[in-house]
C-alpha cells in the first residue's frame, strides 16, 4: 500500500484571527490523500510550543511545549478516517488554550507514526484580553 498525505493549501490555522490570553481556540487543518492507494485510518499529532523570542525569532530558540495531543488531547480529536486516493479528509479542529500572552508555534504531523508522516506549522501571537 502506497499513499502520500499532504495538507490542504490553507495549512494549519487557528479559527480566530485575534487570540486573547483568556480564550480557547480551535486549530484547524485538512489532510489530502495524493494516492496512489487509499490510506488506512490514521492519527495526527498537534504540538503547541511557546516561542519566547517571538515568531520571527531564531529557529534554535528554547521552546516550551504547552500542549501535546499525545498526552493532553482527546484521542478522538486526532483520529482521521481512511481516505481514498484524491480524497480530502474532514476539517480537524481540536480545541486548545487558553495560553499566556506570547508567540506560539502550532505544529501538526499528519499520520504520526505512519510510513510517510508530513508536518506543517503556523506561528500565532496571543494578546492580552482587554
N, C-alpha and C positions, 0 to 999 in steps of 0.2 A: 504494500500500500504506500503510495507516494502522494503527498499533498504539500502545498505551501500556503501558509496563512499570511495575511497582511492586514494592516489597519485600513479602515475606510479613510479616504483623504482627509477627513476632519481630524483624525488622530485622537489624542487623549485631551479631554477638556472638562472643566467644571461646568455645572449647569447655571452658575451665577457669573455675571460679568464683574461684579464687585463683591468680594467676600469679606465679611466682617468677623472679628475675633469672637463674637458671641453667637455665631450661627454655624450649623452644619451645612454641608453641600454634597451634591452628587458628582462623582467622577464618571464621565461617560466615554464610551468607545464602542466600536463595532469591529468585528473580525470578518474578513472575507476569505473564502477558500479559493485560491487561484488554481487548484487542481494539481494534477490531472484526476486524482481519485477523490472520493468522499473522505471526510475525516471521521474518526470515532468521536464520541463525546470527549470534551477536554475541559481543563480548568485553567483559568487565567490567574495572574497574581498582581496585586496592586501594592506598591510600597510608596509611602509618603515620607519624604525626608526634609527636615528643616535645613535651610541653607543660610547660615549666619552672615555670610558676606554678600547675600543677595543673589538674584537670578543671574545677573551679569558677572558675578564673581568668578574666580578661577575654578576650573573643574576639580582640582585637587583639594579644595577646601574641606574641612572637617564637617561632616553632615551627621545629624542625629535622626534616626528612624523614629517617627511619631505614630506611624500606622503601618502594619504589615498584615495583609489578608491571610497569611499562613497562621497567624495567631490572634488577630484582632477581629476579623470579619466573620460573617455568616457564610460558611462554605457554599451555600446555595446561591449566593450573590455572584459567585465567580465561576459557576458551572455553565459551560456552553453546550448546546445540543450538537449532534452530528450535523455536518454541513456537506451538502453535495458540491461537486465542482462548480465554481461560479456563484455559489450561494453566499449571501451576506447574512451573518448571524444577527440576533436581536441586539438592541441597544443595551449594553451593560451599564448599570448606573448605581453602584453601591454608594451608600451614604457614609461620609467621614466627617471628622471635626466635632466640635469646634477646636481650632488651633489658635495659639497665641499670635499676636502681630508679628509678621515677618515674611520671608520668602520660603516657598516650599516647592520641591520637585515631585510631581505626580508621575510615577513610573509604572507602566503596565507591561507585563510579559504575557503574550498570548501563548497558550498551550505549554505553560510552565511544566517542565519535566517531560515534555513530549520530544519527538525526534527532531523537530525544527522550530524551536521557540523563537519568537521575534519580539523585540522590545521597542517601545516608544515612550517618550515622556513630554511633559509640558511643565513649565515653571510658572507659578502664580504667586501673587502677593496678597497677603491678608492684612487688612487695615483695621484700625481701631473703630469700634462702633461708637456712634455719636450719641 
